[in-house]
Amino acid sequence: MKTDNTQETDSIKEMETEILNNIQTCINCRMCVPMCPTYEGWITQSAFGRLAAINLHLKYGLGSIEELSRLIFSCANCRRCQERCKMLSTNVTPTDTIIKTRQLLARKAQEWGRN
């Protein structure tokens, strides 16, 4: 029987896998960049940049949790990027992926608080 900590770790790994799989569907067209109301010239201020940062952090540990949190919580959740992806028939869901990453970071924070 798995312990609560083992189940939580498995759940976190499953979330990470789901997030990375969603990111991999992006074709890197960057059509979401000009649609983003938070974009002011820096690529990380767009869905494309946020997804890239999430990918690099989860796969390679690049950047701190604080930096990633600032990026993903700066998203307005307006879903303009998601509508653009839908129009391009890419089935990418950037906003949903960003929200899922917020949930992942919250779960990880809870896990760290227990240890």
Summary of the structure (lengths in Angstrom):
residues: 115
radius of gyration: 14.7
end to end distance: 20.3
largest distance: 51.0
contacts: 318
relative contact order: 0.19
helix: 66%
strand: 0%
